[in-house]
Amino acid sequence: MKNQDIPVKIKSLTDSIGRPLRLMEVCGTHTVAIFRHGIRDILPKNITLLSGPGCPVCVTPVKDVESAIVLSKMNNVVLTTFGDMMRVPGNKQSLNEVQAEGASIRVVYSPIDALTFATDNKEKKVVFFATGFETTSPSVAGTLFEAERAGVDNFYIYSAHKTVPPALKALLSSDDVMVDGLILPGHVSTIIGSKPYTFIALDHRVPSVITGFKAEDILQGIMMLLEQIASKRSDIEIQYKMAVKEDGNQKALALMNEYFEPCDADWRGIGTIPQSGLSLRNKYSHLDVKNIFHLDIPEYEEPKACQCGSVLRGVKIPTDCPLFGKTCTPEKPVGACMVSTEGSCAAYYKYGMHR
């Protein structure tokens, strides 16, 4: 089918289904791409696109940010982190703010940069704040392999990694999350493949399509979802075939599984999701900074009135939040969804939904 024919097909399928539809794009990169390409403007009015919990910055809880802050203030410790974590609100401050007060924080582009810094500064204990989904955890595992191989003994990680399938299982099992189809993440799926999503079709009967990020990819993914809904099917289909295989990237998975094992994890605004995090296996516990230092974390709470949790679960959209565009803006974010470039609130604000 030619690209220009896809919107016509979407309109035809929507008319034949004959009811309002709620589709969730799980990945934050999809949220931004949908806005950037103006896809909402060309979809039939009875299709609502909701954002899901696929922004790793957004789902990092206050507890982990506070732990990173505590580490950055310790003597002889340097915290290394991705730049997009710097402005994520903790209880009272962000990493950016404590760095301005003198905390030892270094922004890196990759975990291997953090390892290089540790190699060059052996008198320091260097901690990498390891955040992200299955897309980044293999690179962290690879960095740990290199650290072990090179005998670097002053490099540690704080694992705040999350995994996507358990989060989707928790969402779909919730009574207040109502979706007719899922636009599944492309980047994560290049690592894990399509098989880990099988439960979505079998247990929850929700049509799902792993989708790429170009405008034609997203529109084709939506068309494939509508075809499933119209024919009353619930499958896990791959639109992003140029990058995603059914079995995923076996080498990356093997590396990730060598160093990490599933654990229960807290998600900002959502709560604890069983087996949705990654912790270091016992044989690598000497690389886990939580085993090196006792982290005395102060009492904390989620920002009052912030609806980030409901937005991440697809129960609300950013403009439903009373803080959105008023006391919460990209310049002064209250919730993490306004911080990341992949955050739903940041995307809504950037593309004018606050007006």
C-alpha positions as CSV (number, residue, x, y, z in Angstrom):
1,M,0.0,0.0,0.0
2,K,1.3,3.5,-0.9
3,N,1.9,5.8,2.0
4,Q,-0.7,8.3,0.8
5,D,-3.4,5.7,0.9
6,I,-2.8,4.8,4.6
7,P,-4.8,7.7,6.1
8,V,-7.7,6.8,3.8
9,K,-7.6,3.2,5.0
10,I,-7.4,4.4,8.6
11,K,-10.6,6.4,8.1
12,S,-12.4,3.5,6.4
13,L,-11.4,1.1,9.2
14,T,-12.5,3.6,11.9
15,D,-15.8,4.1,10.2
16,S,-16.4,0.3,10.0
17,I,-15.5,-0.2,13.7
18,G,-18.0,2.5,14.6
19,R,-17.0,3.5,18.1
20,P,-14.4,5.6,19.9
21,L,-11.0,4.0,20.2
22,R,-8.2,4.6,22.7
23,L,-4.7,3.7,21.5
24,M,-1.7,3.9,23.7
25,E,1.8,4.7,22.5
26,V,4.0,3.1,25.1
27,C,7.3,4.8,24.1
28,G,8.1,8.4,24.9
29,T,9.9,8.7,21.5
30,H,6.7,7.8,19.8
31,T,4.9,10.5,21.8
32,V,7.3,13.1,20.5
33,A,7.2,11.8,16.9
34,I,3.4,11.8,16.9
35,F,3.4,15.5,17.8
36,R,6.3,16.4,15.5
37,H,4.7,14.8,12.5
38,G,1.2,16.2,13.3
39,I,-0.3,12.7,13.3
40,R,-3.1,13.6,15.7
41,D,-4.3,16.2,13.3
42,I,-4.9,13.7,10.5
43,L,-6.5,10.9,12.5
44,P,-10.2,10.5,12.7
45,K,-11.6,12.4,15.7
46,N,-12.8,9.2,17.5
47,I,-9.3,7.9,17.8
48,T,-7.6,9.1,21.1
49,L,-3.9,8.6,21.5
50,L,-2.7,8.1,25.0
51,S,0.9,8.2,26.3
52,G,2.2,5.2,28.4
53,P,5.1,4.6,30.8
54,G,7.8,4.4,28.2
55,C,9.9,7.4,29.3
56,P,12.7,6.2,31.5
57,V,13.4,9.6,33.0
58,C,9.7,10.0,33.9
59,V,9.4,6.7,35.8
60,T,12.6,7.1,37.9
61,P,11.1,7.5,41.4
62,V,12.0,10.2,43.9
63,K,13.8,7.6,46.1
64,D,16.3,6.8,43.4
65,V,17.0,10.5,42.7
66,E,17.4,11.1,46.4
67,S,19.9,8.2,46.6
68,A,21.9,9.7,43.7
69,I,22.0,13.0,45.5
70,V,23.2,11.4,48.7
71,L,26.0,9.6,46.8
72,S,27.0,12.8,45.0
73,K,27.6,14.5,48.4
74,M,29.8,11.7,49.8
75,N,33.6,12.3,50.3
76,N,35.7,10.8,47.5
77,V,32.7,9.8,45.4
78,V,31.9,11.1,41.9
79,L,28.4,10.4,40.6
80,T,28.2,10.0,36.8
81,T,24.8,10.2,35.0
82,F,23.1,10.8,31.7
83,G,22.3,14.5,31.2
84,D,18.5,14.0,31.1
85,M,18.5,12.9,34.7
86,M,20.0,16.2,36.0
87,R,16.8,18.1,36.2
88,V,14.5,15.4,37.4
89,P,12.9,16.6,40.7
90,G,13.9,14.8,43.9
91,N,12.2,15.6,47.2
92,K,13.4,19.2,47.4
93,Q,16.2,19.5,44.8
94,S,17.4,18.0,41.5
95,L,20.9,16.8,40.7
96,N,21.4,20.0,38.8
97,E,20.8,22.1,41.9
98,V,23.0,20.0,44.2
99,Q,25.8,20.1,41.6
100,A,25.6,23.9,41.7
101,E,26.1,23.7,45.4
102,G,29.3,21.7,45.0
103,A,28.2,18.0,44.8
104,S,30.5,15.8,42.7
105,I,28.4,15.0,39.6
106,R,29.7,14.4,36.1
107,V,27.5,14.2,33.0
108,V,28.4,11.4,30.6
109,Y,27.1,10.3,27.2
110,S,27.5,6.6,27.8
111,P,28.4,4.2,30.7
112,I,31.8,3.5,29.0
113,D,32.6,7.2,29.5
114,A,32.0,6.8,33.2
115,L,34.3,3.8,33.2
116,T,37.0,5.8,31.4
117,F,36.7,8.5,34.0
118,A,37.1,5.9,36.8
119,T,40.2,4.5,35.1
120,D,41.7,8.0,34.9
121,N,40.8,8.8,38.5
122,K,41.7,5.8,40.6
123,E,41.7,7.8,43.8
124,K,37.9,8.3,43.4
125,K,35.0,6.0,43.8
126,V,33.0,6.5,40.5
127,V,29.3,5.6,40.5
128,F,27.2,5.4,37.3
129,F,23.5,6.2,37.9
130,A,22.2,3.4,35.6
131,T,18.7,4.3,34.4
132,G,16.7,3.3,31.3
133,F,14.9,0.3,29.9
134,E,16.1,-2.8,28.1
135,T,17.6,-0.4,25.5
136,T,20.4,0.8,27.8
137,S,20.9,-2.1,30.2
138,P,22.9,-4.2,27.8
139,S,25.4,-1.3,27.3
140,V,25.7,-1.0,31.1
141,A,26.3,-4.8,31.3
142,G,28.9,-4.5,28.6
143,T,30.6,-1.7,30.6
144,L,30.7,-3.9,33.7
145,F,32.3,-6.7,31.6
146,E,35.0,-4.2,30.5
147,A,35.5,-3.0,34.1
148,E,36.0,-6.6,35.3
149,R,38.3,-7.5,32.3
150,A,40.5,-4.4,32.9
151,G,40.6,-4.9,36.7
152,V,39.1,-1.5,37.5
153,D,38.2,-1.6,41.1
154,N,36.8,1.9,41.8
155,F,33.8,1.7,39.4
156,Y,30.3,0.9,40.6
157,I,26.7,1.3,39.5
158,Y,23.4,2.3,41.1
159,S,20.9,0.3,39.1
160,A,17.5,2.0,38.5
161,H,16.8,0.0,35.4
162,K,13.2,-0.8,34.4
163,T,11.8,-3.4,32.1
164,V,8.7,-2.8,29.9
165,P,6.7,-6.0,29.7
166,P,6.0,-6.2,33.5
167,A,4.8,-2.6,33.5
168,L,2.4,-3.3,30.7
169,K,1.1,-6.3,32.5
170,A,0.5,-4.2,35.6
171,L,-1.3,-1.5,33.6
172,L,-3.5,-3.9,31.7
173,S,-4.4,-5.6,34.9
174,S,-5.6,-2.3,36.4
175,D,-9.3,-1.6,36.4
176,D,-8.9,2.1,35.4
177,V,-6.7,1.6,32.4
178,M,-8.8,1.2,29.3
179,V,-7.0,0.8,25.9
180,D,-8.1,-0.7,22.6
181,G,-4.6,-1.2,21.2
182,L,-1.0,-0.7,22.0
183,I,1.7,0.9,19.8
184,L,4.7,-1.0,21.3
185,P,8.1,0.5,21.6
186,G,10.6,0.1,18.7
187,H,13.9,0.7,20.5
188,V,13.2,-1.7,23.5
189,S,11.9,-4.3,21.1
190,T,15.1,-4.3,19.1
191,I,16.6,-5.9,22.2
192,I,13.8,-8.1,23.6
193,G,11.9,-9.0,20.4
194,S,8.2,-9.6,20.2
195,K,7.9,-12.8,22.2
196,P,7.9,-11.2,25.7
197,Y,4.7,-9.3,24.7
198,T,2.7,-12.5,24.0
199,F,0.7,-12.2,27.2
200,I,-0.8,-9.0,26.0
201,A,-2.7,-10.8,23.3
202,L,-3.3,-14.1,25.1
203,D,-4.3,-12.8,28.6
204,H,-5.7,-9.4,27.9
205,R,-6.9,-9.6,24.3
206,V,-5.4,-6.3,23.4
207,P,-4.1,-5.8,19.8
208,S,-0.5,-4.6,19.6
209,V,2.0,-3.5,17.0
210,I,5.7,-2.9,17.4
211,T,6.2,0.3,15.4
212,G,9.0,2.4,14.0
213,F,9.4,6.2,14.4
214,K,8.9,7.7,11.0
215,A,5.5,9.2,10.2
216,E,4.7,6.5,7.8
217,D,5.8,3.8,10.3
218,I,3.4,5.2,13.0
219,L,0.5,5.6,10.6
220,Q,1.0,2.0,9.3
221,G,1.2,0.8,12.9
222,I,-2.1,2.5,13.7
223,M,-3.6,1.0,10.5
224,M,-2.4,-2.5,11.5
225,L,-4.0,-2.0,15.0
226,L,-7.3,-1.0,13.4
227,E,-7.2,-4.0,11.1
228,Q,-6.9,-6.2,14.2
229,I,-9.7,-4.5,16.0
230,A,-12.0,-4.6,12.9
231,S,-11.4,-8.3,12.5
232,K,-11.6,-9.0,16.2
233,R,-8.0,-10.3,16.4
234,S,-5.5,-9.8,19.2
235,D,-2.0,-10.4,17.9
236,I,1.5,-9.0,18.5
237,E,2.6,-7.8,15.0
238,I,5.9,-6.2,13.9
239,Q,5.7,-3.1,11.7
240,Y,9.3,-2.2,12.5
241,K,10.7,-5.3,10.7
242,M,13.9,-3.5,9.6
243,A,15.1,-3.5,13.2
244,V,13.0,-5.9,15.3
245,K,13.1,-9.7,15.2
246,E,10.8,-12.1,17.0
247,D,13.6,-13.4,19.2
248,G,15.3,-10.0,19.7
249,N,19.0,-9.5,20.0
250,Q,20.3,-12.6,21.5
251,K,23.8,-11.3,22.1
252,A,22.5,-8.3,24.0
253,L,20.0,-10.3,26.0
254,A,22.7,-12.8,27.0
255,L,25.0,-10.0,28.2
256,M,22.2,-8.3,30.1
257,N,21.1,-11.6,31.7
258,E,24.6,-12.4,32.7
259,Y,24.9,-9.4,35.0
260,F,21.3,-8.5,35.9
261,E,18.3,-10.4,37.3
262,P,14.7,-9.2,37.7
263,C,13.6,-7.5,40.9
264,D,10.6,-5.6,42.2
265,A,10.9,-1.9,41.3
266,D,9.3,1.4,42.2
267,W,7.9,3.5,39.3
268,R,7.3,7.2,39.9
269,G,3.6,7.9,40.3
270,I,2.7,4.3,39.8
271,G,4.2,2.4,42.7
272,T,5.9,-1.0,43.0
273,I,5.6,-3.3,40.0
274,P,6.7,-6.9,40.7
275,Q,9.8,-8.1,38.7
276,S,10.0,-4.9,36.7
277,G,13.5,-3.8,37.7
278,L,17.0,-5.1,37.2
279,S,19.4,-5.7,40.0
280,L,23.0,-7.0,39.8
281,R,23.3,-10.8,40.3
282,N,25.0,-11.9,43.6
283,K,28.3,-12.7,41.8
284,Y,28.6,-9.1,40.8
285,S,27.4,-7.6,44.0
286,H,30.8,-6.0,44.5
287,L,29.9,-3.7,41.7
288,D,26.7,-2.6,43.3
289,V,27.2,0.7,45.2
290,K,24.2,-0.2,47.4
291,N,26.4,-2.9,48.9
292,I,29.4,-0.5,49.4
293,F,27.6,2.4,51.1
294,H,24.7,2.7,53.5
295,L,22.5,5.2,51.9
296,D,20.5,7.2,54.5
297,I,17.7,8.5,52.4
298,P,15.5,11.3,53.9
299,E,11.8,11.1,54.0
300,Y,10.2,12.0,50.6
301,E,6.9,12.3,48.9
302,E,5.6,12.8,45.4
303,P,4.9,16.4,44.4
304,K,1.4,17.4,45.6
305,A,-1.3,17.7,42.8
306,C,1.1,16.4,40.2
307,Q,-0.7,14.0,37.9
308,C,2.4,12.4,36.4
309,G,1.4,8.9,37.6
310,S,-2.0,9.1,36.0
311,V,-0.5,10.4,32.7
312,L,2.1,7.5,32.7
313,R,-0.8,5.0,33.1
314,G,-2.9,6.6,30.3
315,V,-5.7,7.4,32.7
316,K,-5.2,11.2,32.1
317,I,-3.6,13.4,29.5
318,P,-1.2,16.2,30.6
319,T,-3.8,19.0,30.2
320,D,-5.9,17.3,32.8
321,C,-3.3,18.2,35.4
322,P,-4.0,21.5,37.3
323,L,-0.3,22.3,37.3
324,F,0.3,21.8,33.6
325,G,1.5,25.0,31.9
326,K,1.0,27.0,35.1
327,T,3.2,26.1,38.0
328,C,4.8,23.2,36.0
329,T,6.7,24.2,32.9
330,P,9.9,22.9,31.2
331,E,11.7,25.8,32.8
332,K,10.4,24.9,36.3
333,P,9.2,21.3,36.2
334,V,7.2,19.9,39.1
335,G,6.9,16.4,37.8
336,A,9.3,14.3,35.9
337,C,7.0,14.1,32.8
338,M,7.8,17.8,32.2
339,V,11.6,17.2,32.4
340,S,12.5,14.7,29.7
341,T,12.3,15.5,26.0
342,E,10.4,12.2,25.8
343,G,8.0,13.1,28.6
344,S,4.4,13.4,27.7
345,C,3.9,16.8,29.5
346,A,7.0,18.2,27.9
347,A,5.8,17.1,24.4
348,Y,2.3,18.6,25.1
349,Y,3.8,21.8,26.2
350,K,6.4,22.1,23.4
351,Y,3.7,21.6,20.7
352,G,1.3,24.1,22.1
353,M,-1.3,22.0,23.9
354,H,-1.1,24.4,26.9
355,R,-2.6,27.1,24.7
